[in-house]
Amino acid sequence: MAKEFPKIKKKNKGKFTKWVKRNMKGSSTCNAADKVMAAKKGKYSDDVREMANYAKNFGCKTEGKGKNPTAMKEGPMANKFIGELTKARKAGKDSFVVDGKTHKVTK
């Protein structure tokens, strides 16, 4: 029987995103998760590494990928992406740019 991935507890929802905003200003949640996991053990606490690992494995899988990029998890990058997508739709544009990457407007 396949194991279900661990559900995040309500009290912990958004905890890593808040940590990123305080400790890695200007970095997206997914980029911060990559940096934390790539750093030597001991640079970040075990709790932060655990949150980063969860974000990498389950929260960052859809960021900017697939047919429905607006299905991203919450976080700075998702908010920026959705904001730019909304502006482009209102302006009737076919594409928009976020962090140097061009994205097509989805209907």
C-alpha positions in Angstrom: 0.0 0.0 0.0 1.4 3.4 -1.0 2.2 5.8 1.9 0.4 9.1 1.9 2.6 12.1 2.2 2.4 13.8 5.6 -0.2 16.5 5.8 0.9 19.8 7.3 -0.7 20.6 10.6 -2.9 23.7 10.6 -0.7 25.3 13.3 2.4 24.9 11.0 0.9 26.1 7.8 2.8 29.1 6.4 5.6 28.7 9.0 8.4 28.2 6.5 7.2 31.1 4.3 7.2 33.4 7.4 10.7 32.2 8.3 11.8 33.0 4.7 10.4 36.5 4.8 12.2 37.2 8.1 15.5 35.5 7.3 16.0 35.5 3.5 14.3 38.8 2.3 13.6 38.9 -1.4 14.0 35.2 -1.9 11.0 33.0 -2.9 10.0 30.2 -0.6 11.2 27.6 -3.2 14.6 29.3 -3.7 15.1 29.5 0.0 14.2 25.8 0.4 16.9 25.0 -2.2 19.5 27.2 -0.4 18.7 25.6 3.0 18.9 22.1 1.8 22.2 22.8 -0.1 23.8 24.4 2.9 26.1 22.4 5.2 24.3 20.6 8.0 24.4 22.8 11.1 24.0 26.1 9.4 20.3 25.9 9.8 18.3 24.2 12.6 16.9 20.8 12.1 13.4 22.3 12.2 14.2 24.7 9.4 15.7 22.0 7.3 12.6 19.8 7.9 10.3 22.7 6.7 12.6 23.4 3.7 12.6 19.7 2.7 8.8 19.6 2.9 8.5 22.8 0.8 10.9 21.3 -1.8 9.2 18.0 -2.0 5.5 19.1 -1.9 5.2 22.8 -2.2 7.6 23.7 -5.0 6.6 21.0 -7.5 4.2 23.3 -9.4 6.0 26.6 -9.2 6.0 28.0 -12.7 5.5 24.6 -14.3 2.7 22.8 -16.0 -0.4 23.9 -17.8 -1.8 25.7 -14.8 1.0 27.6 -13.1 -1.6 29.5 -11.0 -1.9 26.2 -9.0 1.3 27.2 -7.1 1.3 27.0 -3.3 1.2 30.3 -1.4 4.3 32.3 -1.0 6.2 35.3 -2.3 6.8 33.9 -5.8 3.2 32.7 -6.1 1.8 36.1 -5.0 4.1 37.9 -7.5 3.2 35.5 -10.3 -0.5 35.7 -9.7 -0.4 39.5 -9.5 1.4 39.9 -12.8 -0.9 37.3 -14.4 -3.9 39.3 -13.3 -2.4 42.6 -14.6 -1.7 41.0 -18.0 -5.2 39.6 -18.3 -6.8 43.0 -17.5 -4.5 44.6 -20.0 -5.3 42.0 -22.7 -1.7 40.9 -23.0 -0.6 37.5 -24.3 2.4 37.2 -22.0 4.0 38.7 -18.9 7.5 38.5 -17.2 8.3 37.5 -13.7 11.9 37.4 -12.5 13.2 37.5 -16.0 11.0 34.6 -17.2 8.3 35.1 -19.8 5.0 33.3 -19.2 1.9 33.0 -21.4 -1.4 34.3 -20.2 -3.8 31.5 -19.4 -7.5 32.0 -19.8 
